[in-house]
């Protein structure tokens, strides 16, 4: 039963999707924080937001590349 549940969770890809959702929420909150800073933005804060947003873009590209290589039809 445990192996069936683990296999089912693996097929649904719940954990990667949950991790990606958390990263989207983090990026959204960082962007809202940055926009609320107003005119008193420093270069360090700008760099931080740039890194967070680019990491979301990179992980999205990696996720799409992985999804494209995944066998969906059950054929070899």
PDB file of N, CA, C and O in Angstrom, chain B, residues numbered from 101:
ATOM      1  N   UNK B 101       0.819  -1.200   0.000  1.00  0.00           N
ATOM      2  CA  UNK B 101       0.000   0.000   0.000  1.00  0.00           C
ATOM      3  C   UNK B 101       0.865   1.269   0.000  1.00  0.00           C
ATOM      4  O   UNK B 101       0.528   2.255  -0.656  1.00  0.00           O
ATOM      5  N   UNK B 102       1.985   1.237   0.741  1.00  0.00           N
ATOM      6  CA  UNK B 102       2.858   2.399   0.795  1.00  0.00           C
ATOM      7  C   UNK B 102       3.478   2.651  -0.571  1.00  0.00           C
ATOM      8  O   UNK B 102       3.566   3.799  -1.008  1.00  0.00           O
ATOM      9  N   UNK B 103       3.910   1.593  -1.250  1.00  0.00           N
ATOM     10  CA  UNK B 103       4.520   1.758  -2.561  1.00  0.00           C
ATOM     11  C   UNK B 103       3.489   2.267  -3.575  1.00  0.00           C
ATOM     12  O   UNK B 103       3.832   3.069  -4.443  1.00  0.00           O
ATOM     13  N   UNK B 104       2.259   1.823  -3.481  1.00  0.00           N
ATOM     14  CA  UNK B 104       1.215   2.296  -4.366  1.00  0.00           C
ATOM     15  C   UNK B 104       0.959   3.787  -4.147  1.00  0.00           C
ATOM     16  O   UNK B 104       0.787   4.537  -5.108  1.00  0.00           O
ATOM     17  N   UNK B 105       0.936   4.206  -2.916  1.00  0.00           N
ATOM     18  CA  UNK B 105       0.725   5.615  -2.604  1.00  0.00           C
ATOM     19  C   UNK B 105       1.904   6.457  -3.079  1.00  0.00           C
ATOM     20  O   UNK B 105       1.707   7.527  -3.654  1.00  0.00           O
ATOM     21  N   UNK B 106       3.107   5.994  -2.848  1.00  0.00           N
ATOM     22  CA  UNK B 106       4.297   6.726  -3.299  1.00  0.00           C
ATOM     23  C   UNK B 106       4.329   6.818  -4.817  1.00  0.00           C
ATOM     24  O   UNK B 106       4.680   7.860  -5.371  1.00  0.00           O
ATOM     25  N   UNK B 107       3.966   5.737  -5.492  1.00  0.00           N
ATOM     26  CA  UNK B 107       3.929   5.743  -6.949  1.00  0.00           C
ATOM     27  C   UNK B 107       2.853   6.701  -7.461  1.00  0.00           C
ATOM     28  O   UNK B 107       3.063   7.412  -8.444  1.00  0.00           O
ATOM     29  N   UNK B 108       1.714   6.715  -6.797  1.00  0.00           N
ATOM     30  CA  UNK B 108       0.627   7.599  -7.198  1.00  0.00           C
ATOM     31  C   UNK B 108       1.019   9.067  -7.020  1.00  0.00           C
ATOM     32  O   UNK B 108       0.746   9.900  -7.885  1.00  0.00           O
ATOM     33  N   UNK B 109       1.655   9.373  -5.902  1.00  0.00           N
ATOM     34  CA  UNK B 109       2.118  10.745  -5.653  1.00  0.00           C
ATOM     35  C   UNK B 109       3.183  11.131  -6.672  1.00  0.00           C
ATOM     36  O   UNK B 109       3.209  12.269  -7.140  1.00  0.00           O
ATOM     37  N   UNK B 110       4.062  10.191  -7.019  1.00  0.00           N
ATOM     38  CA  UNK B 110       5.103  10.463  -8.004  1.00  0.00           C
ATOM     39  C   UNK B 110       4.501  10.719  -9.384  1.00  0.00           C
ATOM     40  O   UNK B 110       4.984  11.582 -10.117  1.00  0.00           O
ATOM     41  N   UNK B 111       3.454   9.980  -9.745  1.00  0.00           N
ATOM     42  CA  UNK B 111       2.818  10.172 -11.043  1.00  0.00           C
ATOM     43  C   UNK B 111       2.104  11.518 -11.126  1.00  0.00           C
ATOM     44  O   UNK B 111       2.096  12.151 -12.182  1.00  0.00           O
ATOM     45  N   UNK B 112       1.511  11.953 -10.035  1.00  0.00           N
ATOM     46  CA  UNK B 112       0.821  13.239 -10.039  1.00  0.00           C
ATOM     47  C   UNK B 112       1.777  14.419  -9.966  1.00  0.00           C
ATOM     48  O   UNK B 112       1.395  15.553 -10.258  1.00  0.00           O
ATOM     49  N   UNK B 113       3.020  14.154  -9.575  1.00  0.00           N
ATOM     50  CA  UNK B 113       4.061  15.178  -9.448  1.00  0.00           C
ATOM     51  C   UNK B 113       3.614  16.297  -8.508  1.00  0.00           C
ATOM     52  O   UNK B 113       3.741  17.480  -8.824  1.00  0.00           O
ATOM     53  N   UNK B 114       3.091  15.903  -7.355  1.00  0.00           N
ATOM     54  CA  UNK B 114       2.568  16.861  -6.390  1.00  0.00           C
ATOM     55  C   UNK B 114       3.687  17.704  -5.778  1.00  0.00           C
ATOM     56  O   UNK B 114       3.560  18.924  -5.682  1.00  0.00           O
ATOM     57  N   UNK B 115       4.762  17.072  -5.370  1.00  0.00           N
ATOM     58  CA  UNK B 115       5.831  17.809  -4.690  1.00  0.00           C
ATOM     59  C   UNK B 115       6.519  18.843  -5.584  1.00  0.00           C
ATOM     60  O   UNK B 115       6.733  19.967  -5.130  1.00  0.00           O
ATOM     61  N   UNK B 116       6.875  18.521  -6.830  1.00  0.00           N
ATOM     62  CA  UNK B 116       7.466  19.569  -7.674  1.00  0.00           C
ATOM     63  C   UNK B 116       6.499  20.714  -7.953  1.00  0.00           C
ATOM     64  O   UNK B 116       6.904  21.876  -8.010  1.00  0.00           O
ATOM     65  N   UNK B 117       5.233  20.387  -8.125  1.00  0.00           N
ATOM     66  CA  UNK B 117       4.251  21.441  -8.387  1.00  0.00           C
ATOM     67  C   UNK B 117       4.028  22.307  -7.157  1.00  0.00           C
ATOM     68  O   UNK B 117       3.843  23.519  -7.273  1.00  0.00           O
ATOM     69  N   UNK B 118       4.046  21.694  -5.986  1.00  0.00           N
ATOM     70  CA  UNK B 118       3.907  22.458  -4.751  1.00  0.00           C
ATOM     71  C   UNK B 118       5.119  23.360  -4.528  1.00  0.00           C
ATOM     72  O   UNK B 118       4.973  24.508  -4.107  1.00  0.00           O
ATOM     73  N   UNK B 119       6.307  22.843  -4.808  1.00  0.00           N
ATOM     74  CA  UNK B 119       7.519  23.655  -4.667  1.00  0.00           C
ATOM     75  C   UNK B 119       7.510  24.821  -5.651  1.00  0.00           C
ATOM     76  O   UNK B 119       7.915  25.931  -5.305  1.00  0.00           O
ATOM     77  N   UNK B 120       7.055  24.576  -6.862  1.00  0.00           N
ATOM     78  CA  UNK B 120       6.993  25.652  -7.847  1.00  0.00           C
ATOM     79  C   UNK B 120       5.944  26.692  -7.452  1.00  0.00           C
ATOM     80  O   UNK B 120       6.155  27.888  -7.656  1.00  0.00           O
ATOM     81  N   UNK B 121       4.828  26.254  -6.894  1.00  0.00           N
ATOM     82  CA  UNK B 121       3.811  27.186  -6.413  1.00  0.00           C
ATOM     83  C   UNK B 121       4.351  28.057  -5.282  1.00  0.00           C
ATOM     84  O   UNK B 121       4.074  29.256  -5.229  1.00  0.00           O
ATOM     85  N   UNK B 122       5.122  27.450  -4.378  1.00  0.00           N
ATOM     86  CA  UNK B 122       5.737  28.225  -3.291  1.00  0.00           C
ATOM     87  C   UNK B 122       6.711  29.256  -3.840  1.00  0.00           C
ATOM     88  O   UNK B 122       6.783  30.374  -3.330  1.00  0.00           O
ATOM     89  N   UNK B 123       7.458  28.892  -4.873  1.00  0.00           N
ATOM     90  CA  UNK B 123       8.397  29.834  -5.467  1.00  0.00           C
ATOM     91  C   UNK B 123       7.663  30.976  -6.167  1.00  0.00           C
ATOM     92  O   UNK B 123       8.132  32.113  -6.138  1.00  0.00           O
ATOM     93  N   UNK B 124       6.530  30.694  -6.789  1.00  0.00           N
ATOM     94  CA  UNK B 124       5.726  31.744  -7.421  1.00  0.00           C
ATOM     95  C   UNK B 124       5.204  32.710  -6.370  1.00  0.00           C
ATOM     96  O   UNK B 124       5.248  33.924  -6.567  1.00  0.00           O
ATOM     97  N   UNK B 125       4.710  32.182  -5.253  1.00  0.00           N
ATOM     98  CA  UNK B 125       4.199  33.034  -4.180  1.00  0.00           C
ATOM     99  C   UNK B 125       5.318  33.885  -3.593  1.00  0.00           C
ATOM    100  O   UNK B 125       5.117  35.070  -3.327  1.00  0.00           O
ATOM    101  N   UNK B 126       6.493  33.297  -3.387  1.00  0.00           N
ATOM    102  CA  UNK B 126       7.642  34.044  -2.880  1.00  0.00           C
ATOM    103  C   UNK B 126       8.012  35.189  -3.823  1.00  0.00           C
ATOM    104  O   UNK B 126       8.259  36.308  -3.375  1.00  0.00           O
ATOM    105  N   UNK B 127       8.049  34.913  -5.112  1.00  0.00           N
ATOM    106  CA  UNK B 127       8.402  35.942  -6.084  1.00  0.00           C
ATOM    107  C   UNK B 127       7.356  37.053  -6.098  1.00  0.00           C
ATOM    108  O   UNK B 127       7.697  38.232  -6.186  1.00  0.00           O
ATOM    109  N   UNK B 128       6.087  36.676  -6.012  1.00  0.00           N
ATOM    110  CA  UNK B 128       5.021  37.669  -5.987  1.00  0.00           C
ATOM    111  C   UNK B 128       5.155  38.586  -4.768  1.00  0.00           C
ATOM    112  O   UNK B 128       5.031  39.805  -4.883  1.00  0.00           O
ATOM    113  N   UNK B 129       5.406  37.989  -3.605  1.00  0.00           N
ATOM    114  CA  UNK B 129       5.547  38.790  -2.382  1.00  0.00           C
ATOM    115  C   UNK B 129       6.780  39.692  -2.432  1.00  0.00           C
ATOM    116  O   UNK B 129       6.736  40.822  -1.947  1.00  0.00           O
ATOM    117  N   UNK B 130       7.869  39.208  -3.007  1.00  0.00           N
ATOM    118  CA  UNK B 130       9.073  40.026  -3.146  1.00  0.00           C
ATOM    119  C   UNK B 130       8.808  41.212  -4.084  1.00  0.00           C
ATOM    120  O   UNK B 130       9.256  42.328  -3.818  1.00  0.00           O
ATOM    121  N   UNK B 131       8.090  40.972  -5.165  1.00  0.00           N
ATOM    122  CA  UNK B 131       7.769  42.063  -6.090  1.00  0.00           C
ATOM    123  C   UNK B 131       6.853  43.085  -5.435  1.00  0.00           C
ATOM    124  O   UNK B 131       7.030  44.286  -5.638  1.00  0.00           O
ATOM    125  N   UNK B 132       5.882  42.635  -4.657  1.00  0.00           N
ATOM    126  CA  UNK B 132       5.013  43.570  -3.942  1.00  0.00           C
ATOM    127  C   UNK B 132       5.804  44.381  -2.925  1.00  0.00           C
ATOM    128  O   UNK B 132       5.589  45.585  -2.786  1.00  0.00           O
ATOM    129  N   UNK B 133       6.717  43.729  -2.214  1.00  0.00           N
ATOM    130  CA  UNK B 133       7.563  44.425  -1.247  1.00  0.00           C
ATOM    131  C   UNK B 133       8.401  45.493  -1.946  1.00  0.00           C
ATOM    132  O   UNK B 133       8.536  46.614  -1.455  1.00  0.00           O
ATOM    133  N   UNK B 134       8.956  45.132  -3.088  1.00  0.00           N
ATOM    134  CA  UNK B 134       9.815  46.050  -3.827  1.00  0.00           C
ATOM    135  C   UNK B 134       9.024  47.259  -4.334  1.00  0.00           C
ATOM    136  O   UNK B 134       9.512  48.388  -4.293  1.00  0.00           O
ATOM    137  N   UNK B 135       7.801  47.013  -4.810  1.00  0.00           N
ATOM    138  CA  UNK B 135       6.995  48.120  -5.307  1.00  0.00           C
ATOM    139  C   UNK B 135       6.542  49.053  -4.180  1.00  0.00           C
ATOM    140  O   UNK B 135       6.317  50.241  -4.413  1.00  0.00           O
ATOM    141  N   UNK B 136       6.409  48.527  -2.976  1.00  0.00           N
ATOM    142  CA  UNK B 136       6.003  49.356  -1.842  1.00  0.00           C
ATOM    143  C   UNK B 136       7.149  50.191  -1.266  1.00  0.00           C
ATOM    144  O   UNK B 136       6.909  51.081  -0.449  1.00  0.00           O
ATOM    145  N   UNK B 137       8.376  49.921  -1.674  1.00  0.00           N
ATOM    146  CA  UNK B 137       9.512  50.687  -1.166  1.00  0.00           C
ATOM    147  C   UNK B 137       9.509  52.128  -1.665  1.00  0.00           C
ATOM    148  O   UNK B 137      10.009  53.029  -0.993  1.00  0.00           O
ATOM    149  N   UNK B 138       8.951  52.331  -2.827  1.00  0.00           N
ATOM    150  CA  UNK B 138       8.894  53.683  -3.370  1.00  0.00           C
ATOM    151  C   UNK B 138      10.230  54.136  -3.930  1.00  0.00           C
ATOM    152  O   UNK B 138      10.940  53.369  -4.580  1.00  0.00           O
ATOM    153  N   UNK B 139      10.560  55.393  -3.668  1.00  0.00           N
ATOM    154  CA  UNK B 139      11.750  56.000  -4.265  1.00  0.00           C
ATOM    155  C   UNK B 139      13.029  55.696  -3.484  1.00  0.00           C
ATOM    156  O   UNK B 139      14.128  55.998  -3.948  1.00  0.00           O
ATOM    157  N   UNK B 140      12.885  55.104  -2.306  1.00  0.00           N
ATOM    158  CA  UNK B 140      14.059  54.854  -1.457  1.00  0.00           C
ATOM    159  C   UNK B 140      14.707  53.494  -1.720  1.00  0.00           C
ATOM    160  O   UNK B 140      15.225  52.865  -0.797  1.00  0.00           O
ATOM    161  N   UNK B 141      14.680  53.047  -2.954  1.00  0.00           N
ATOM    162  CA  UNK B 141      15.226  51.737  -3.315  1.00  0.00           C
ATOM    163  C   UNK B 141      16.742  51.827  -3.468  1.00  0.00           C
ATOM    164  O   UNK B 141      17.261  52.755  -4.088  1.00  0.00           O
ATOM    165  N   UNK B 142      17.449  50.842  -2.890  1.00  0.00           N
ATOM    166  CA  UNK B 142      18.903  50.794  -3.033  1.00  0.00           C
ATOM    167  C   UNK B 142      19.283  49.791  -4.119  1.00  0.00           C
ATOM    168  O   UNK B 142      18.449  49.019  -4.592  1.00  0.00           O
ATOM    169  N   UNK B 143      20.540  49.818  -4.499  1.00  0.00           N
ATOM    170  CA  UNK B 143      20.997  48.873  -5.518  1.00  0.00           C
ATOM    171  C   UNK B 143      20.988  47.438  -4.988  1.00  0.00           C
ATOM    172  O   UNK B 143      20.795  46.498  -5.759  1.00  0.00           O
ATOM    173  N   UNK B 144      21.194  47.262  -3.688  1.00  0.00           N
ATOM    174  CA  UNK B 144      21.159  45.925  -3.103  1.00  0.00           C
ATOM    175  C   UNK B 144      19.745  45.334  -3.178  1.00  0.00           C
ATOM    176  O   UNK B 144      19.576  44.149  -3.465  1.00  0.00           O
ATOM    177  N   UNK B 145      18.743  46.160  -2.920  1.00  0.00           N
ATOM    178  CA  UNK B 145      17.365  45.681  -3.008  1.00  0.00           C
ATOM    179  C   UNK B 145      16.988  45.365  -4.454  1.00  0.00           C
ATOM    180  O   UNK B 145      16.291  44.386  -4.719  1.00  0.00           O
ATOM    181  N   UNK B 146      17.446  46.187  -5.373  1.00  0.00           N
ATOM    182  CA  UNK B 146      17.193  45.936  -6.783  1.00  0.00           C
ATOM    183  C   UNK B 146      17.856  44.639  -7.238  1.00  0.00           C
ATOM    184  O   UNK B 146      17.266  43.866  -7.992  1.00  0.00           O
ATOM    185  N   UNK B 147      19.074  44.405  -6.779  1.00  0.00           N
ATOM    186  CA  UNK B 147      19.783  43.177  -7.117  1.00  0.00           C
ATOM    187  C   UNK B 147      19.064  41.959  -6.547  1.00  0.00           C
ATOM    188  O   UNK B 147      18.942  40.938  -7.224  1.00  0.00           O
ATOM    189  N   UNK B 148      18.590  42.058  -5.312  1.00  0.00           N
ATOM    190  CA  UNK B 148      17.867  40.958  -4.682  1.00  0.00           C
ATOM    191  C   UNK B 148      16.613  40.595  -5.479  1.00  0.00           C
ATOM    192  O   UNK B 148      16.362  39.418  -5.737  1.00  0.00           O
ATOM    193  N   UNK B 149      15.830  41.594  -5.865  1.00  0.00           N
ATOM    194  CA  UNK B 149      14.609  41.338  -6.636  1.00  0.00           C
ATOM    195  C   UNK B 149      14.956  40.750  -8.000  1.00  0.00           C
ATOM    196  O   UNK B 149      14.266  39.853  -8.485  1.00  0.00           O
ATOM    197  N   UNK B 150      16.006  41.244  -8.611  1.00  0.00           N
ATOM    198  CA  UNK B 150      16.438  40.725  -9.905  1.00  0.00           C
ATOM    199  C   UNK B 150      16.821  39.246  -9.814  1.00  0.00           C
ATOM    200  O   UNK B 150      16.474  38.459 -10.694  1.00  0.00           O
ATOM    201  N   UNK B 151      17.521  38.877  -8.768  1.00  0.00           N
ATOM    202  CA  UNK B 151      17.928  37.476  -8.584  1.00  0.00           C
ATOM    203  C   UNK B 151      16.721  36.584  -8.324  1.00  0.00           C
ATOM    204  O   UNK B 151      16.639  35.483  -8.869  1.00  0.00           O
ATOM    205  N   UNK B 152      15.785  37.044  -7.499  1.00  0.00           N
ATOM    206  CA  UNK B 152      14.597  36.234  -7.202  1.00  0.00           C
ATOM    207  C   UNK B 152      13.760  36.011  -8.459  1.00  0.00           C
ATOM    208  O   UNK B 152      13.315  34.893  -8.721  1.00  0.00           O
ATOM    209  N   UNK B 153      13.548  37.064  -9.231  1.00  0.00           N
ATOM    210  CA  UNK B 153      12.740  36.943 -10.450  1.00  0.00           C
ATOM    211  C   UNK B 153      13.452  36.093 -11.497  1.00  0.00           C
ATOM    212  O   UNK B 153      12.810  35.290 -12.174  1.00  0.00           O
ATOM    213  N   UNK B 154      14.752  36.253 -11.639  1.00  0.00           N
ATOM    214  CA  UNK B 154      15.473  35.437 -12.624  1.00  0.00           C
ATOM    215  C   UNK B 154      15.537  33.978 -12.205  1.00  0.00           C
ATOM    216  O   UNK B 154      15.551  33.099 -13.066  1.00  0.00           O
ATOM    217  N   UNK B 155      15.577  33.695 -10.909  1.00  0.00           N
ATOM    218  CA  UNK B 155      15.556  32.294 -10.471  1.00  0.00           C
ATOM    219  C   UNK B 155      14.200  31.658 -10.764  1.00  0.00           C
ATOM    220  O   UNK B 155      14.132  30.468 -11.072  1.00  0.00           O
ATOM    221  N   UNK B 156      13.120  32.433 -10.674  1.00  0.00           N
ATOM    222  CA  UNK B 156      11.809  31.906 -11.053  1.00  0.00           C
ATOM    223  C   UNK B 156      11.776  31.597 -12.542  1.00  0.00           C
ATOM    224  O   UNK B 156      11.259  30.557 -12.949  1.00  0.00           O
ATOM    225  N   UNK B 157      12.319  32.486 -13.351  1.00  0.00           N
ATOM    226  CA  UNK B 157      12.358  32.256 -14.797  1.00  0.00           C
ATOM    227  C   UNK B 157      13.194  31.030 -15.145  1.00  0.00           C
ATOM    228  O   UNK B 157      12.809  30.227 -15.995  1.00  0.00           O
ATOM    229  N   UNK B 158      14.335  30.891 -14.486  1.00  0.00           N
ATOM    230  CA  UNK B 158      15.203  29.739 -14.765  1.00  0.00           C
ATOM    231  C   UNK B 158      14.553  28.430 -14.336  1.00  0.00           C
ATOM    232  O   UNK B 158      14.623  27.439 -15.063  1.00  0.00           O
ATOM    233  N   UNK B 159      13.929  28.414 -13.174  1.00  0.00           N
ATOM    234  CA  UNK B 159      13.299  27.173 -12.719  1.00  0.00           C
ATOM    235  C   UNK B 159      12.089  26.828 -13.580  1.00  0.00           C
ATOM    236  O   UNK B 159      11.797  25.651 -13.790  1.00  0.00           O
ATOM    237  N   UNK B 160      11.381  27.845 -14.082  1.00  0.00           N
ATOM    238  CA  UNK B 160      10.257  27.581 -14.986  1.00  0.00           C
ATOM    239  C   UNK B 160      10.755  26.975 -16.288  1.00  0.00           C
ATOM    240  O   UNK B 160      10.138  26.052 -16.818  1.00  0.00           O
ATOM    241  N   UNK B 161      11.865  27.484 -16.810  1.00  0.00           N
ATOM    242  CA  UNK B 161      12.433  26.932 -18.038  1.00  0.00           C
ATOM    243  C   UNK B 161      12.901  25.492 -17.836  1.00  0.00           C
ATOM    244  O   UNK B 161      12.698  24.644 -18.704  1.00  0.00           O
ATOM    245  N   UNK B 162      13.525  25.219 -16.696  1.00  0.00           N
ATOM    246  CA  UNK B 162      13.950  23.850 -16.407  1.00  0.00           C
ATOM    247  C   UNK B 162      12.760  22.918 -16.250  1.00  0.00           C
ATOM    248  O   UNK B 162      12.795  21.776 -16.709  1.00  0.00           O
ATOM    249  N   UNK B 163      11.709  23.400 -15.605  1.00  0.00           N
ATOM    250  CA  UNK B 163      10.519  22.578 -15.399  1.00  0.00           C
ATOM    251  C   UNK B 163       9.844  22.264 -16.728  1.00  0.00           C
ATOM    252  O   UNK B 163       9.411  21.133 -16.947  1.00  0.00           O
ATOM    253  N   UNK B 164       9.749  23.250 -17.615  1.00  0.00           N
ATOM    254  CA  UNK B 164       9.152  23.003 -18.921  1.00  0.00           C
ATOM    255  C   UNK B 164      10.006  22.049 -19.746  1.00  0.00           C
ATOM    256  O   UNK B 164       9.469  21.204 -20.462  1.00  0.00           O
ATOM    257  N   UNK B 165      11.321  22.172 -19.654  1.00  0.00           N
ATOM    258  CA  UNK B 165      12.188  21.243 -20.362  1.00  0.00           C
ATOM    259  C   UNK B 165      12.044  19.828 -19.852  1.00  0.00           C
ATOM    260  O   UNK B 165      12.092  18.879 -20.635  1.00  0.00           O
ATOM    261  N   UNK B 166      11.869  19.670 -18.553  1.00  0.00           N
ATOM    262  CA  UNK B 166      11.672  18.347 -17.956  1.00  0.00           C
ATOM    263  C   UNK B 166      10.322  17.780 -18.357  1.00  0.00           C
ATOM    264  O   UNK B 166      10.213  16.592 -18.661  1.00  0.00           O
ATOM    265  N   UNK B 167       9.286  18.620 -18.363  1.00  0.00           N
ATOM    266  CA  UNK B 167       7.956  18.163 -18.743  1.00  0.00           C
ATOM    267  C   UNK B 167       7.908  17.732 -20.204  1.00  0.00           C
ATOM    268  O   UNK B 167       7.188  16.794 -20.547  1.00  0.00           O
ATOM    269  N   UNK B 168       8.661  18.400 -21.063  1.00  0.00           N
ATOM    270  CA  UNK B 168       8.661  18.057 -22.477  1.00  0.00           C
ATOM    271  C   UNK B 168       9.314  16.699 -22.714  1.00  0.00           C
ATOM    272  O   UNK B 168       8.967  16.007 -23.671  1.00  0.00           O
ATOM    273  N   UNK B 169      10.261  16.308 -21.852  1.00  0.00           N
ATOM    274  CA  UNK B 169      10.958  15.036 -22.005  1.00  0.00           C
ATOM    275  C   UNK B 169      10.230  13.876 -21.324  1.00  0.00           C
ATOM    276  O   UNK B 169      10.587  12.716 -21.530  1.00  0.00           O
ATOM    277  N   UNK B 170       9.216  14.180 -20.516  1.00  0.00           N
ATOM    278  CA  UNK B 170       8.504  13.147 -19.777  1.00  0.00           C
ATOM    279  C   UNK B 170       7.622  12.354 -20.713  1.00  0.00           C
ATOM    280  O   UNK B 170       6.943  12.918 -21.571  1.00  0.00           O
ATOM    281  N   UNK B 171       7.634  11.043 -20.544  1.00  0.00           N
ATOM    282  CA  UNK B 171       6.799  10.160 -21.362  1.00  0.00           C
ATOM    283  C   UNK B 171       5.354  10.241 -20.851  1.00  0.00           C
ATOM    284  O   UNK B 171       5.071   9.865 -19.713  1.00  0.00           O
ATOM    285  N   UNK B 172       4.470  10.722 -21.679  1.00  0.00           N
ATOM    286  CA  UNK B 172       3.082  10.887 -21.259  1.00  0.00           C
ATOM    287  C   UNK B 172       2.166   9.803 -21.799  1.00  0.00           C
ATOM    288  O   UNK B 172       1.108   9.546 -21.224  1.00  0.00           O
ATOM    289  N   UNK B 173       2.543   9.179 -22.868  1.00  0.00           N
ATOM    290  CA  UNK B 173       1.644   8.215 -23.495  1.00  0.00           C
ATOM    291  C   UNK B 173       1.899   6.776 -23.086  1.00  0.00           C
ATOM    292  O   UNK B 173       1.132   5.890 -23.462  1.00  0.00           O
ATOM    293  N   UNK B 174       2.933   6.525 -22.340  1.00  0.00           N
ATOM    294  CA  UNK B 174       3.252   5.172 -21.932  1.00  0.00           C
ATOM    295  C   UNK B 174       4.012   4.399 -22.990  1.00  0.00           C
ATOM    296  O   UNK B 174       4.318   3.224 -22.792  1.00  0.00           O
ATOM    297  N   UNK B 175       4.323   5.036 -24.111  1.00  0.00           N
ATOM    298  CA  UNK B 175       5.067   4.372 -25.173  1.00  0.00           C
ATOM    299  C   UNK B 175       6.540   4.701 -25.063  1.00  0.00           C
ATOM    300  O   UNK B 175       6.918   5.737 -24.517  1.00  0.00           O
ATOM    301  N   UNK B 176       7.364   3.815 -25.582  1.00  0.00           N
ATOM    302  CA  UNK B 176       8.819   4.017 -25.503  1.00  0.00           C
ATOM    303  C   UNK B 176       9.329   4.929 -26.556  1.00  0.00           C
ATOM    304  O   UNK B 176      10.530   5.192 -26.615  1.00  0.00           O
TER     305      UNK B 176
END
